[in-house]
Amino acid sequence: PWKGEGWYRKTLPLSDQDKGKRIYLLFDGVMAFPKVYVNGKLAGSWDYGYNSFYLDITELIQHDADNLLAVHVDTRKHDSRWYPGAGIYRKVQLIAVDPVHAELWGTQITTPVIKPHYADVRISSRIKNSSSEQKEIVVKHIIYSKENHVLQEKNDTALMPGNSLRMAESTITLPNPLLWEPEHPNLYMMSTEIYSNNKLLDVTKTTFGVREIRLTADQGLYVNNKRVQLKGVNLHHDQGALGSAFNYRAMQRQLEIMKDMGCNAVRTSHNTPAPELLDLCDEMGLLVIDEVFDKYDAKADITDTTDFEDFAER
């Protein structure tokens, strides 16, 4: 029953406050081969149904009239040996940002140095100035505790030419960190804030944990210098009779049941999961083998004409 094609149409909920902003559409999963139209014009397409993708639709928006979003999906040429679902089966977000903003998925956090009484937290943020004006900006990286207390912060000042991109990088020393591990999945929040002329332009919040992982040939996996035996399952993305449409509580309940039976790990069989699954695993203390696909054939939407290097990079 999932073989076929379909259309989705929706009026975009834009307001006067969105004038002058960059407008993105972020899709977490559309099955299969979606084509996205805004006001009758093609905004973009995607060719892997399990992978999130986003489109900049700023130039297609009308601010003096309603805006119509249309998405075409077609599963007739898609195949899978498990139930893939069909259509828009994960959330869609409309994101309006200042022309000066941190790129979507543009912030990376690592913890390269962990000592008994401190950890170095390294942050890299790709900042974009999509306006034609030069901007003097201040990028603030702020670490918050689980209780929302400010623990540490650091500022970076830069002059950004019009239509430019730069990396804002900071290393912040966090005293006496609570480490992330399966038994104690302690998490922190990083806020990346961009200011110009003392005006807040953009905020990106990123959850992270402080942990060290290493693999050895003889003993396997160590987390924070403690050997961990992976006890997990291959977890397909659908929820049985509920189908493939992502349901937060259903996924949370599934992970709770797995933890109760002794699991400490998940392998995402056999494709990119919903982002919420990874957040839940972070919060619940589950390690993840994050599999993007398990076969190089049409079942993974890879064909003999696919440029694999380009496909993997996207």
N, C-alpha and C positions, 0 to 999 in steps of 0.2 A: 504493500500500500504506500510505501514511501517513494516509489518511483514516479516522477512526474515533474511538473513545473508550476510555479506559483508567483503571484505578485503581492507585495505589501505596499500600502499607501498610507501616508500620515501627514497631517499639517504640522510643520515644525513650530514649536512653541517659543518664538523669539520675541523679545521686548525692545523698547527704545534703549534700554541700558546696554544692549548688545551692539549698538552702532559703534563702528571703529574698532571692534574686537576681531580677533581671528576665531573662526568657527570650525570646530572639528567634529566629526562623527566617529565614534569608536565602537566597533562591533566585536564582541567576544567570541562569536562563532556563528557562521551561517553555512548551511549545508544545502546545496553545493554550488560552486562557481558563481557567487553573487555578482550582480551588476547593480550599481547604486546610481540613481538619477536624482538630481535636484532641479526642480522647475523644468523638467523635460530634457535636461542636459546631463550627459554621462559624467559623473563625478569620479568614478573609478570602479575597479573590479578586483576580485581576489580569487585565488585558485586552490586554496587549501581550507576545507570546511571546518577544521578543528582549531585553526589558529586565529588569534585576535589580529585585527588590522584597523587602521584609522585613515581617514581622508580629510584633507583641508578643503572645506566647501565655501570658504569666505567669498571667493569671486563669483559664486553662483547665487548668492543670497540677495533677495530684494527686501529693502527695509521699508518700502512704502506699500507692500502688499503681502498676502499670505504666501508662504513657501511650502511647496509640496515635495515631500520625500517619497520616492518610489524605489523598491528593491525587487529585482527579479532573481529568482533562484531556480535551478534546474538540476535534478538528481538523475535524469535519465541515463547519463553516461557515467554516473558514479557507482562504485561497487564496494562491498565490504563483506567480510565473513562474520562480522558482528553487526548489531543494529546501529546504524549511524544517525538515525533521525533524519529530519528534513526541514528545511526552512530556517527561520531565525529561532534558534533554540537556546541562546544565551543572551545576556542583557545588551542593550544598545544605549550609549551615552551621547548626549549633545553637550559639548564642552566649549564654552566661550572664554577666551583668555585675552589679556592685554597683548598688544603687539610685541612687547618685551616679556618673555616667559621662559620657564624651564620646559624643554621639549618633553613631549609625552614619552615615557619610558627612558628619559634622558638622565636619570639619577642612579648612580651605582654606589653602594656602600660595602666596604670590606673592613676586616679587622686583622691587619697584617701582623700586629704585635700584641700578644696577650701575656701579661706577667701576673704574679700573685696579687698585686695591689693596684694595677692599672691596665688599661688597654688603649692602644691607638686605634681610633676610628677614622678611616679615610673615606672622604666623600668626593665624588666627581659628578658635577652637574653640567649638562650641555645647555647653555643659555642662548636663546635666539632673539635677535632684534629684527622683526619682519617689517618694521617701519622704515621710511627713507631718511629719518632723522638720526643724527648721532645722539647717544644717550650716555650720561654718566650714571652708573648704577652701583648699588651696594648689594652684595649677595650675603645673606645671613644664613648660616647653618646652626640650628639649635637642636640639642638633644633633650628630649623629655623622658621622664620616668613613666612607668605604668600608671602612676597616680597623677600624671600630668604636671609634675614639677620640673622646672628648668634645671638641668644638671650642668650643662656646658654649652658655650656658643662661641662662634668665630665669624668674623666679617672679612669680606674680600671686596675691594673697590676696583672698578674697571671702567674704561671708556670704550663704548661699543659703537663703531660706525654703523650707518644705516645698512639694512639688509646683510647683517653679519651673524656669525656664530662663534661662540667661544666656550672654553671649558673653565668652569669655576671649581677649583680644587682646594680642599682643606684637609688637614689632619688634626683631629681633636683628641686630646688625652682625657679618657674617662676614668676617674678614680674608683677603685673597688667595684668593678663591674659584676653584676650578676650574670653568670654564664648561661647560654642556651644549651640545654641537653635534653634528651628524651624524658628524663624523670622530672626535670625542672625547666620547662620551656619559657625562660625569662625573655621578655621582649622590650625594646625601646622604640621611641618614635623620633625620627629626624624630620624637622621642618626646614625646608629650603624656601627662604623668603627673598624677594627681589624688590628693592626700593629705588626710586629716582626722585630727587628733590624732596626727600623725606616722605614720599607717598608710597604706600604699599601697592605694588603692581601685580604680584603673583605669589601664590603659596602652593608648594607641593609637599605632601606628607608621605613619608616612607617608613614602614615598620622594618626593624632589623633586630637581629640577635648577635651577641658577642660569642663566637665559638671558633674553635680550631678543628679542622678535619684533616686527617692524613690516612693514606692507604699504604700498607706494607705488604711485601711479597709473602712473608711467612705467617703473619698474624692477622692480616686483613684490615678492617676499619677501626680507627681510633677517633673518638670525639672527646675533645678536651683531655687528651692523653689517657683516656680510659677505653679499653677495647669494647666494641659493641658488636654483638652478633645480630645481623639483620633477620628479623622475623616478620615477614610481610606477605602481601598478596599482590597479584596482578589485578588492578581495579579498572574495569571498563567504565566509560563515562556515563552510561545510561543508568536509570534507577528502576530496572525491572519493569513491572507493570505501569509505572509512572511515565516511562518513556525517556526521551533524551532531553526534554526541556529542563534546564538547570533549576533545581529546587534546593535552596540553602539548607533548610531544616532536614530534608531527606538525606543530603550528603553528610551533614553533621551527625545525624543519627547513625548512618552507615559506619562512619569512622569511630563513633562511640562503641558500637557493637564490636568492631575489629579490635579496639584497644582492650575491651573487656575480655576478649578471648586470647590476649597476649601479643597482639601485633605491635610493632614499633616502626613499621616501614610500609611504604606504598610504592608500587611501580605503576605508572600511568599507562595502562594498556589501551591502545598502543599509539597514543597521539597526545598532542598538547591538551592539557586539561583546562577546565574553567579556572580563571584566576582565583576564584573563591576557594577552590580546593587547596591550593598552595597556602593561602592565608590560614585556613583551618588547620592544616598540618603544622604550620609554624606555631599556632596557638596551642595545639593539643600535644605537641611533642612527638610528631611523627616525621621520620626521615623519608625523603622522596627520591626515587629514581625517575627523573622527569623525562619521559620518552616522547620523542616527537613523531616517530613512525617506526615500524618494525620491518617493513618490506619495501624494496625498491621496484615497485610495479604500479600498475594502474589502481590497485586497491589503496595505495597511499597517495593517489593523485599525482604520481610521478610516471611520466610516459617516456617513450624512447626519444621524444623531441625535447624533453625538459633539460634546461641548462642547470645541472645539479648545483654548481657553485653559487649561481644566482639564487636558486630556490632556497638553499640552506641559509644564505645570508639574510634573505627577506624573512 
